[in-house]
Amino acid sequence: MRGLGHGVACLVVLLVSLGAPGLEATDERVILGWIEEVVIGDGQLRLEAKLDTGADTSTLDAKHIRRLRRKSSGERFVEFDVLDPSTGDRVRFKEPLVRMARIKQHSGRSQERPVVALDVCVGSISRRVEFTLADRRVFDYPVLLGREAMEGVIIVDPAIEATSEPACAAAESAASGSER
C-alpha cells in the first residue's frame, strides 16, 4: 500500500513538472510530507502537524478554552492554552473569535467549536489559517492542517515526512532569540 501512495505522489510531481492542465507549477507550491513541523503564532510555538487532505478545516489541540465578550465593545474572544512539547509549559493565547463551526465527528455526531485565525509557518509557506479548537489528546499530532490551509500552495506526498524545518520570518526570529 505504501508503494501505491508513493507512486501516486510521484505521478503528481511528474504531472506538475510537465505542466498538466490544472496542475501548473508555481513558485508558491511546495511538496511536503504528511507529517511536518509547524510554527504557530508569532514564532512562539513549534508543533508537529498532520497535513490531511481528507479534512476541510484545520484543528489545533487546545485546553482550557474560554469564550469571552468585551462588555464595552461586544467583541468576542477566545482564551485557550496550547502545550509546548519542548518545555512542557502551557502557552496562553487570547484571540478574536472568528465564528463558531459545527464539526461532524467520525461517530456521526456534531460538535460546535470556536474558530480562531492564527499565523502558521510550514516549510517556507506562511499563511493565516482558521483553526477550530478542540481537545486532540487522543490523536498523535496536536495540529491538523486541512485542505483549506494548504490549497494552492502545498502538495502532500504521503510517502514522506519531516521534509523541512519551518523557515518563515517569524520562525527564524524566534530561533535567533528575537523578542516578539
Helices and strands as residue ranges (DSSP letters): H 2-18, E 30-33, E 35-40, E 45-51, E 58-61, E 63-69, E 76-83, E 90-96, E 99-104, E 110-122, E 125-134, E 143-145, H 147-150, E 154-157, H 169-175
